[in-house]
Amino acid sequence: MTQLFATSDTQGAVCLRDVRMAFGPLSQRHRHGVVHKYVTAIAKQGQAYMARPETSSLVFDRDGQRLALTMLHGSFGSLGTDRDSYFALGSDDFRGYVWKIPDEAYLLQCRSVVDHKVWDICPNPGEIGHDSIVNTALIHPDRPYLLTAGIERFIRLHSPTSATPSTEPLPLTPQEVRTVPPTDPNARQLLLRAMGLIDDPADEADDDSQAIALFDQILRTEGDGDVFDIRAFGPGPESSDSEDGTDVEMAAADEDEGMGH
């Protein structure tokens, strides 16, 4: 349905909207175009409050039947099959991941709690891994390829097989990744250089060592943040469930209470 689109914002609100209700004459606008609002709050046993993580990326599969919400940019894909049965995503742990998506009926039947220690079940085959955060993972629309990119100045091409019609033989990706050093005596200088407050002698360097060192410092300070501390919410005005939360600027909508689904 080409008239439908989705939005997300820094408050964790994710809405399905209709362009016919969101734009055009005032008489046609209704509730900022919202036809459905998704539940994005999460809960954890032992926590007094729920959390609503920021959603910085969302993507539909090719049929518009699934919508994936993440902090980094992921993608659906077929990997050479006739349906978008896979989802790929980069990670702050310097890896790229690919999940096989089971049928919806099977998912409902087999709902369970999965310990985080067994999440790493799909190492990404391909050339070599990344040395820092993987921001994007894109599945090729037709061929069984996966491309990953991050803060480094290159894109990695991955394939389920070592030989493909379009590439040279690809070695296996090591499952081990680089670990972030616990401290860096140059952390303050890295921050000042990133802000442009002091000259960076590595500006003309051909490698990514400066950028990697900067993001290592970001991971040291922010990488272990608990979303239930950072984005917690509970009873009170600050937790009101507004339909208006979005980063997309829209003209004022009428206040009719009806809603279509």
C-alpha positions in Angstrom: 0.0 0.0 0.0 2.0 2.9 -1.3 0.1 5.5 0.7 1.3 4.1 4.0 4.6 5.0 5.7 6.2 4.7 9.1 7.9 7.1 11.4 10.1 6.9 14.5 11.4 9.4 17.0 13.9 9.9 19.8 11.1 9.2 22.4 10.6 5.7 21.1 7.3 6.4 19.3 6.8 4.3 16.2 3.7 5.1 14.1 2.2 3.8 10.9 0.8 6.8 8.9 -1.3 7.4 5.8 -0.3 10.3 3.5 -3.9 10.9 2.7 -4.6 11.8 6.4 -1.3 13.5 7.0 -1.0 16.0 4.2 -3.2 18.0 1.8 -6.2 20.2 2.7 -7.0 20.8 6.3 -10.4 19.1 5.9 -8.6 15.8 5.0 -5.9 15.9 7.8 -6.6 13.7 10.8 -4.4 12.8 13.8 -1.2 13.6 12.0 -1.9 10.7 9.7 -1.5 8.1 12.4 -3.5 4.9 11.7 -1.6 2.6 14.1 0.8 3.1 16.9 3.2 0.3 17.8 4.0 -0.8 21.3 7.8 -0.2 21.8 8.1 -0.2 25.6 10.0 -3.0 27.1 9.9 -4.5 30.6 12.4 -6.7 32.6 11.8 -8.8 35.6 13.0 -7.0 38.8 12.8 -3.5 37.3 10.2 -1.1 38.7 10.0 0.9 35.5 9.6 0.1 31.9 11.9 1.5 29.2 11.2 3.0 25.8 14.4 2.8 23.7 15.1 5.3 21.0 14.3 3.9 17.5 16.7 5.4 15.0 16.0 3.1 12.1 13.0 1.2 10.7 12.6 -0.8 7.5 9.9 -2.8 5.8 10.4 -6.1 4.0 9.6 -6.1 0.3 6.0 -7.2 0.8 5.3 -4.6 3.5 4.2 -7.4 5.9 7.1 -6.9 8.4 8.6 -3.8 10.0 11.9 -4.0 11.9 12.9 -1.4 14.5 16.5 -1.0 15.6 19.1 1.5 16.8 21.5 0.7 13.9 20.4 0.3 10.3 19.4 -3.2 9.2 17.7 -4.8 6.2 15.4 -7.6 5.1 16.5 -9.8 2.3 16.0 -13.1 0.5 19.7 -14.2 0.0 18.7 -15.7 -3.3 15.3 -17.2 -2.2 11.8 -16.0 -3.2 10.9 -14.3 0.0 12.5 -11.9 2.5 13.2 -14.6 5.1 16.4 -13.0 6.5 17.2 -9.9 8.5 20.7 -8.5 8.7 22.0 -6.0 11.3 25.3 -4.5 12.3 26.3 -4.3 16.0 28.3 -2.3 18.5 30.3 -5.4 19.2 32.0 -5.0 15.7 30.1 -7.9 14.2 27.4 -8.3 11.6 24.5 -10.7 12.2 22.0 -12.4 9.9 18.9 -14.0 11.3 16.6 -16.5 9.6 13.0 -15.4 10.2 10.7 -18.3 10.9 7.0 -18.3 9.9 4.8 -16.2 12.1 2.8 -19.2 13.3 6.0 -20.9 14.4 7.2 -17.7 16.2 3.9 -17.5 18.2 4.2 -21.1 19.1 7.8 -21.0 20.3 8.0 -17.8 22.2 10.6 -18.1 24.9 13.2 -16.1 26.8 16.7 -16.3 25.2 19.8 -15.6 27.3 22.0 -13.0 25.8 25.0 -15.4 25.9 23.5 -17.5 23.1 22.6 -14.6 20.8 25.8 -14.9 18.9 24.6 -17.8 16.8 25.2 -16.5 13.2 28.8 -15.4 12.5 29.0 -13.5 9.3 30.9 -15.4 6.5 32.9 -13.3 4.2 36.2 -11.4 3.9 37.4 -10.1 7.3 35.6 -8.5 10.2 35.4 -4.9 11.2 37.6 -3.1 13.7 34.8 -0.9 15.2 31.0 -0.4 15.2 29.1 -1.8 12.2 26.4 0.7 11.5 24.8 -0.8 8.4 24.1 -4.2 7.0 22.4 -4.5 3.6 21.3 -7.7 1.9 21.5 -7.7 -1.9 18.0 -7.6 -3.4 18.6 -10.6 -5.7 22.0 -12.3 -5.0 23.2 -14.0 -1.9 25.4 -11.1 -0.8 25.6 -9.1 2.4 27.4 -5.8 2.7 28.4 -4.2 6.0 29.8 -0.8 6.7 30.7 1.3 9.8 32.9 4.1 10.8 35.8 2.7 8.8 36.5 3.8 5.2 35.5 0.6 3.5 32.5 -1.7 2.9 32.8 -5.5 3.4 31.2 -7.9 1.0 30.1 -11.2 2.5 28.7 -14.4 0.9 27.5 -17.8 2.2 30.1 -19.4 -0.1 33.7 -18.7 -0.8 33.3 -18.5 -4.6 30.8 -16.4 -6.4 30.3 -15.3 -10.0 31.1 -11.7 -9.2 33.9 -11.8 -6.7 37.3 -13.4 -6.1 37.4 -16.3 -3.6 36.5 -15.1 -0.2 38.2 -16.4 3.0 36.1 -17.1 6.1 35.5 -14.3 8.5 37.2 -14.9 11.9 34.6 -15.1 14.7 36.9 -13.3 17.1 36.7 -9.5 17.1 39.0 -6.8 18.4 38.3 -5.8 22.0 38.2 -2.2 23.2 41.1 -1.3 25.5 39.9 -0.4 29.1 41.6 3.0 29.0 43.2 5.5 26.6 45.5 8.2 27.9 44.6 10.3 24.8 40.9 10.2 25.4 40.6 14.0 26.0 42.6 14.9 22.9 40.4 12.6 20.9 37.3 14.4 22.0 38.8 17.8 21.3 39.9 16.8 17.9 36.5 15.4 17.0 35.0 18.7 18.0 37.5 20.6 15.8 38.9 22.5 18.8 42.5 21.4 18.3 44.4 20.4 15.1 44.4 16.7 14.2 47.8 15.5 13.0 46.1 12.4 11.6 43.7 14.3 9.3 45.6 13.3 6.2 46.3 9.7 7.3 45.1 6.9 5.1 44.0 4.6 7.9 41.1 4.7 10.3 43.0 4.6 13.5 41.9 8.0 14.7 38.2 7.4 14.1 38.5 3.9 15.7 40.2 5.4 18.8 37.5 8.1 19.1 34.6 5.5 18.9 36.5 3.3 21.4 36.3 6.2 23.8 32.5 6.6 23.1 32.0 2.9 23.8 34.0 3.2 27.1 31.7 6.0 28.3 28.3 4.9 26.8 28.6 1.3 25.7 27.5 -0.3 29.0 24.5 2.0 29.6 21.4 0.2 30.7 18.3 1.3 28.8 16.2 0.9 32.0 18.4 3.6 33.5 18.7 5.9 30.5 15.2 5.6 29.0 13.1 4.5 32.0 9.5 5.8 32.3 6.7 5.3 34.7 3.4 6.8 35.9 3.3 10.5 35.5 2.9 13.3 32.9 6.3 12.5 31.3 5.0 9.0 30.3 1.9 10.2 28.5 1.3 8.1 25.4 0.9 10.8 22.8 0.1 10.1 19.2 2.1 13.2 18.1 5.6 11.9 18.9 7.6 12.1 15.6 10.6 13.8 14.0 8.6 14.3 10.9 7.3 17.9 10.7 3.6 18.0 9.8 1.0 20.8 9.7 -1.6 20.9 12.4 -4.1 18.1 12.2 -7.7 18.2 13.3 -8.6 16.7 16.6 -11.3 14.3 15.6 -11.0 11.3 17.9 -11.8 8.6 15.3 -9.0 6.3 14.2 -8.8 3.8 11.3 -6.8 0.5 11.4 
